[in-house]
Amino acid sequence: MYIQLALDRMTVDKAIKITKEVNCYIDWIEVGTSLIKEFGIKSIYTIKNVFPDKPLVADIKTIDNVKYECELCFEAGADIITVMGVAPLVTIETCLNEAAKRKRNIMIDLLNVNETTLRKLIEYKDAIFCAHLSKDEQELSVSKAEHSFDRFNILEDRTLAIAGGISIDSIEKIKPFNPLIIIVGSAITQAADKVKAARELKQSILFMED
């Protein structure tokens, strides 16, 4: 199980500083949506240059014009880009093709995807699937958050990532879903002691896998 560190709502310099601090405890780096929106595609290039050996996810949440956006992100150094599962299937297929040409991959963000669409998306066996509890759901719908991942059980034979408010206190709840990747943001980036937070999360994962 890998930890993907989500870098959002900060400067590029701060993102690099935090990643350096916790580098030995995280496995993948995510250049978050807000960071890319504020600082552009150059943020992907800059962070990848500092951490060339870490898989980098560009969380662009693309939904249209994907051939162009794939080219921008992959040329900037992204190993994986995110595409919204609610996008037209041709959009997702284009992302997969563009990634395959470069021996890269895509992560399909399942935010707000209904069951009918989910069953269609399962056919894309090479993709990574991200069960995603949105920021608004985390903040405004606590009761819904407690059960939001249950419907993704049908993805048990696919590569699964889980995102959305994951912390040392909630990580045990995601164990039954057997994700390959857990995406952690503020539990590390906003912690008073970021190294301690990252270390404890890593230790908790290792304990779960024993």
C-alpha positions in Angstrom: 0.0 0.0 0.0 1.4 3.4 -1.1 1.0 6.8 0.4 0.3 9.5 -2.1 1.0 12.9 -0.7 -1.5 15.5 -1.9 -0.1 19.0 -2.2 -2.8 21.6 -2.3 -3.6 25.2 -1.3 0.1 26.2 -0.8 2.9 27.6 -2.8 5.2 25.5 -5.0 8.1 26.3 -2.7 6.1 25.2 0.4 5.1 22.0 -1.4 8.7 21.1 -2.1 9.7 21.9 1.5 7.1 19.7 3.0 7.8 16.9 0.6 11.5 17.0 1.4 10.6 16.7 5.1 8.5 13.6 4.7 10.1 12.2 1.6 11.2 8.9 3.2 7.6 8.1 4.4 5.7 8.8 1.2 5.7 6.9 -2.1 3.8 9.1 -4.6 3.5 12.8 -5.0 0.3 14.5 -6.1 0.4 18.0 -7.5 -3.0 19.0 -6.4 -5.8 20.6 -8.4 -5.7 23.9 -6.5 -1.9 24.1 -6.8 -2.0 23.6 -10.6 -4.8 26.1 -10.9 -2.9 28.7 -9.1 0.6 28.1 -10.4 0.0 26.3 -13.7 1.6 23.4 -15.5 5.0 24.7 -14.5 4.3 23.5 -10.9 4.3 19.9 -12.2 7.6 20.4 -14.0 9.3 22.1 -11.0 8.2 19.4 -8.5 9.1 16.5 -10.7 12.6 17.9 -11.3 13.2 18.0 -7.5 11.8 14.5 -7.0 12.5 12.6 -10.3 12.4 9.2 -8.7 8.9 9.6 -7.2 5.8 8.8 -9.3 4.0 12.1 -9.8 0.3 12.5 -10.1 -1.1 15.6 -11.8 -4.5 16.0 -10.3 -6.0 18.1 -13.2 -9.4 16.4 -13.0 -9.7 16.8 -16.7 -13.1 16.4 -18.3 -12.7 17.8 -21.8 -10.1 18.8 -24.3 -8.0 15.9 -22.9 -5.6 15.3 -25.7 -4.1 18.8 -25.2 -4.2 18.6 -21.5 -2.6 15.1 -21.4 0.2 16.4 -23.6 0.8 19.4 -21.3 1.0 17.3 -18.2 2.9 14.3 -19.5 5.5 16.6 -21.2 5.9 18.5 -17.9 6.8 15.2 -16.2 3.6 13.7 -14.8 3.5 9.9 -14.6 -0.3 9.8 -14.0 -3.0 12.3 -14.6 -6.5 12.4 -13.2 -9.7 12.4 -15.4 -13.2 12.7 -14.0 -15.3 9.5 -14.2 -18.3 11.6 -15.2 -16.6 12.6 -18.4 -17.8 11.1 -21.7 -16.3 7.7 -22.2 -14.5 8.9 -25.3 -12.7 11.4 -23.1 -11.5 8.7 -20.8 -10.5 6.4 -23.6 -8.5 9.3 -25.2 -6.7 9.8 -21.8 -5.9 6.1 -21.7 -4.5 6.1 -25.2 -2.4 9.2 -24.6 -1.0 7.7 -21.5 -0.3 4.4 -23.1 1.6 6.1 -25.9 4.0 7.5 -23.3 4.0 4.4 -21.0 2.1 6.4 -18.4 -1.2 5.9 -16.7 -4.4 7.7 -15.7 -6.4 7.8 -12.5 -10.2 7.9 -12.9 -11.7 10.1 -10.2 -15.1 8.6 -9.2 -16.5 11.7 -7.5 -20.2 11.8 -8.1 -20.2 8.8 -10.5 -23.4 6.8 -10.3 -23.6 3.0 -10.3 -24.5 2.7 -14.0 -21.5 4.7 -15.0 -19.3 2.9 -12.5 -20.1 -0.4 -14.2 -19.0 1.0 -17.5 -15.8 2.4 -16.2 -14.8 -1.0 -14.7 -14.0 -2.1 -18.3 -10.9 0.1 -18.3 -8.7 -2.4 -16.6 -5.4 -0.5 -17.0 -6.6 2.6 -15.2 -6.3 3.4 -11.5 -9.7 4.1 -9.9 -9.9 6.8 -7.2 -12.8 6.5 -4.7 -13.0 10.1 -3.7 -14.8 11.8 -0.8 -14.9 15.4 -1.8 -13.8 18.3 0.3 -17.3 19.6 0.5 -18.7 16.2 1.6 -16.0 16.0 4.3 -16.9 19.4 5.6 -20.7 19.5 5.1 -21.9 15.9 5.2 -20.4 13.9 8.0 -23.0 11.1 8.1 -22.7 10.5 4.3 -18.9 10.4 4.6 -19.1 7.4 7.0 -20.6 5.2 4.3 -19.4 6.8 1.1 -16.9 4.1 0.0 -19.1 1.1 0.4 -20.4 1.1 -3.2 -16.9 0.8 -4.6 -16.6 -2.9 -3.5 -17.2 -3.9 -7.1 -13.7 -2.5 -7.9 -12.0 -5.2 -5.8 -10.2 -6.6 -8.9 -9.0 -3.1 -10.0 -6.2 -0.8 -8.9 -7.9 1.3 -6.2 -6.9 4.6 -4.6 -8.9 6.1 -1.8 -8.9 9.9 -1.1 -10.8 12.2 1.2 -9.9 13.2 4.7 -7.8 10.2 5.5 -5.9 10.4 8.8 -4.3 8.2 11.4 -7.7 8.0 13.0 -9.6 6.9 9.9 -7.1 4.7 8.1 -8.3 1.5 9.7 -11.8 2.0 8.2 -10.4 1.8 4.6 -8.6 -1.5 5.2 -11.5 -3.7 4.0 -11.4 -2.0 0.6 -7.8 -3.1 0.1 -6.6 0.0 -1.8 -3.2 0.1 -3.4 -2.9 3.8 -2.8 -4.1 6.0 0.0 -4.1 9.7 -0.8 -3.3 11.9 2.2 -3.3 15.6 2.3 -3.9 17.8 5.3 -3.3 15.0 7.8 0.4 15.5 6.9 0.6 18.9 5.2 -1.2 20.8 8.0 0.1 18.8 10.9 2.1 20.6 13.6 4.8 17.9 13.3 4.6 16.8 9.7 7.4 14.2 9.9 5.7 12.6 12.9 2.4 12.5 11.1 3.8 10.9 8.0 5.8 8.4 10.0 2.8 7.3 12.0 0.7 6.9 8.9 3.4 4.8 7.3 3.8 2.6 10.4 0.0 2.2 10.6 0.0 1.0 7.0 2.8 -1.5 7.6 1.0 -2.8 10.6 -2.2 -3.3 8.6 -0.3 -5.2 5.9 1.3 -7.7 8.4 
